[in-house]
């Protein structure tokens, strides 16, 4: 199983410390890993993850992978991830054109810039923002499940994040049915 905790090198030098671009951008500052983000070179972390995951599952002959909270989903949509990367992915997928005042914050992932993007996206584009995250998580799981199934293994998720399916979608942008349809086994 994987959880996305990041303790900022408290016990040892953590891999994520060398890839700050992959940390979730919160309205309060950088957080843990956001597995939907891209490396500085533009490649998706999830492609790197899938390659390493299938290697580990095969090398250790594990039955599969259990993906849980703090990894996916990584946090409440109201608070994260308002990074330049995730907002660019959102606009590319939806075609939403940002107002100039918000477009001017792109490239700046400070708490102030993230807060400006959060105010606009959560306040003015909430439905599109939630729908984007639902789509994005389903795409992530489609990649993971395709690769994991190809090596004869399974994918499990923690199936409850809130008290009901609507709340899970609204709070996390995580549509469990859509993710199951993407190939999750249990």
N, C-alpha and C positions, 0 to 999 in steps of 0.2 A: 504494500500500500504506500501511497505517496500523499503527504500533506505539504503545503507550501510554506511552512514556517521559515522565517529568516531571522537569525539572531545577531546579525551584524558583526560577525567574526568574534563572538563572545568566547567560543571555545577553540576555534581553529579558523584558518583562512578559508572563507566560503567562496565557492565558484561564482555565486551571484555578485560578489563584491567586484569582480572583474568584468561584469556585464550589467552595469547600472542601468543601461537602456532598457533592460527587461523588467525592471522593478515597476510595480503599479504606481501610477501617479495619483496621489490622493489630494484632496483639497487641504490636507494637513501636511503634505510632503510625501517623499518616496516611501514605499511599503515593500511588501514581499514580492515574489515572482508573479508576473502576469504572463501566463503561458501562451497568450494570444498575440503577444507583441513580436516585433522584429528586431533582429540584431542590427547594429550600426550599418552593416553592409546591405541591409534591406531583406535579407533572408528571414524566413519565419522560424522562431524558436521551435514551434511545433514540429517542423520537419527534422530539425536536429534531435528533438526529443524522441520522435518516432524511431529514428535510426538507432539511437542509443538504447531505447526501451526494448526493441525487438532483439538486439544483441544480448542484453542482460537476460531477457526471458529465455532465450535459446541457450546461452552459455550456462545458466544455472538451472535449466530445465524447470522453470516455474510454470504454474498453471495459468497465470495471467496477471493482470494488474488491477488493483483497486484504487480508483482516483477519488479523493475525498476533498472536503472543504479546505479552504486556504490554498488549494491548488486549482480546483475547478468546482464551483465558481470561487473566485478569489475574494470577493467582498461585495458589499452593498453597492448597487449601481448609483445610488444617490451620492456616495462618497468617492468611488473610484470607477473606472480609470479614465480620467480626463486628459490623458497625455496627448501630445501632438500625434504620436503614432496611432493611437486608437481613434482619435477624432478624424485623422486622415483616412483610416480604414472605413469609418462610418460614412464620410462624405463620398468616398469612392463607391461604396456599395449602394448608398441611397440616392446619390445625386443632389443631396441637400447642399445649397450654397450658403456658406456662413456669412452673417453680416460682417461688414468691414472691421468693426470694433473687435469681433471675435477672431476673425482671420488674422488680425494684427498680433494676436497672442500666440499664434502657431510658431513652434520652434522654441518657445519658452515653457518649460515644464515646472516652473516655480509654483508654490501653493497659490499665489495671487493669480497667475495665469490660468491654472487649473480651476480655480474658483470662478473665474469669469466664464470659462467654457462650461462649467457645471451649471451656473446660473442660466445660461442660454439653453443648453441642451435639456436639462431637467425641467426648466421652466417653460420653454417654448417648443421643444421637439421631443418630449418624453415618450410618446408612443413610438416614434421612429427609432429613438435611442434604444428602447427596450426591445423592439423587433429586431434591430441590428444585432444586439447581443444574443438573442435567441438563435438567430441565423448563424452567428459566428461560433457559438458553442457547438451547434450541430455540425458545422464544417470541421471543427477541431476533432470532434468524436468520429466523424466519417473517416478522417485520415488515420486516427489512432486505431479504430476498429478494423479497417481494411488491412493495415500492416500487421496488427496483432493476430488477426484471424489467419492471415497468410502463413504465419509460422505455427499455426495450430493451437493458439492460446485464446484466452477469454478476457473480456473487459467488464469490470464491475464498477458501479458508482454507488455513492451514498445517496439513496433515493429520497431522502427527506432533508430539506434545508429549512423549511418553514412549516407552518401548520397546515397549509393547503396548497394545491397546485397553482392557483392564481397568485398567492403571495410569493411563491418561489419564482414565478415569472416576473412579477412586479419588482420584487426586492433585488433579485439576482440576475434577471434577464436570462434565466435558465429554464427552458421548457423541457421538462423531463420526458414527455412523450416524444418530442422531436429528437431528443438525444437518443432515446431507445430506438427510434426508427432509423437513426444513423448507424446502428449496429451494436449498441451495448447489449451484452448478454444478460446481465442481472443488475 
